[in-house]
Amino acid sequence: MIGDSNSSIAWHRVQLKKNREAMKGLETARFRIGHIAGSNGETQKSILGLKRKIAESERFIATHERRSKRPLATDFQSLSSVSWSSWNARSVGRR
């Protein structure tokens, strides 16, 4: 993974990895152990909360990448359709 100059993006990437691992652990335990009476609702709430946090971090990262990444295509057709006035290499790190 590329290092991020924006600390909030780096934080969201770490949280995304951490929350995905936690959800994987919860779902694995749920299917390995089975549904235990009384804890099913609590486990379900935890999973829903993690899914919400994962979606929030994914949206934040996707928004940042759409704003800051240059187009990867190098053919004239693709490059001519890009609005270069909105992309400035010096302002990417300041956002």
C-alpha positions in Angstrom: 0.0 0.0 0.0 1.2 3.5 -0.8 1.9 5.8 2.2 -0.6 8.5 2.6 0.4 12.1 3.2 -3.2 12.9 4.5 -3.4 11.5 8.0 -7.2 11.1 7.9 -7.0 8.9 4.8 -4.3 6.8 6.5 -6.5 6.5 9.6 -9.5 5.4 7.5 -7.3 2.7 5.8 -6.1 1.4 9.1 -9.7 1.4 10.5 -11.0 -0.4 7.4 -8.4 -3.2 7.8 -9.1 -3.5 11.5 -12.9 -3.5 11.1 -12.8 -6.1 8.3 -10.6 -8.4 10.5 -13.0 -7.9 13.4 -16.1 -8.7 11.3 -14.4 -11.8 9.8 -13.7 -13.0 13.4 -17.2 -12.4 14.5 -18.7 -14.1 11.5 -16.3 -17.1 11.8 -17.1 -17.5 15.5 -20.8 -17.2 14.8 -20.8 -20.0 12.2 -18.3 -22.2 14.1 -20.0 -22.0 17.5 -23.5 -21.4 16.3 -26.2 -19.1 17.5 -26.1 -19.0 21.3 -29.4 -17.8 22.9 -29.2 -14.3 24.2 -26.0 -13.3 22.5 -27.4 -13.5 19.0 -28.9 -9.9 19.1 -25.7 -8.5 20.5 -23.5 -10.2 17.9 -25.9 -9.0 15.2 -25.6 -5.4 16.5 -21.8 -5.7 16.5 -21.8 -7.0 12.9 -24.2 -4.2 11.7 -22.0 -1.6 13.5 -18.9 -2.9 11.8 -20.6 -3.0 8.4 -21.6 0.6 8.9 -18.0 1.7 9.8 -16.6 -0.3 6.9 -18.9 1.4 4.4 -18.1 4.9 5.9 -14.4 4.3 5.6 -14.8 2.9 2.0 -16.8 6.0 1.0 -14.2 8.4 2.5 -11.3 6.6 0.8 -13.2 6.4 -2.6 -14.0 10.1 -2.5 -10.4 11.0 -1.8 -9.1 8.7 -4.6 -11.6 10.2 -7.1 -10.4 13.7 -6.2 -6.6 13.1 -6.1 -5.7 10.4 -8.6 -4.6 11.1 -12.1 -6.1 9.1 -14.9 -4.2 5.9 -15.6 -4.9 5.7 -19.3 -2.3 7.3 -21.6 -4.0 7.3 -25.0 -5.0 10.6 -26.5 -8.8 9.8 -26.5 -8.8 9.2 -22.7 -6.5 12.1 -21.8 -8.5 14.6 -23.9 -11.7 13.9 -22.0 -10.1 14.7 -18.6 -10.6 18.1 -17.0 -7.0 18.9 -16.0 -8.0 22.2 -14.4 -9.4 20.4 -11.4 -6.2 18.3 -10.9 -3.1 20.1 -9.5 -0.2 18.1 -8.2 0.7 20.8 -5.6 -2.8 20.9 -4.1 -3.3 17.1 -3.7 -1.3 17.0 -0.4 -3.0 20.0 1.0 -6.6 18.7 0.8 
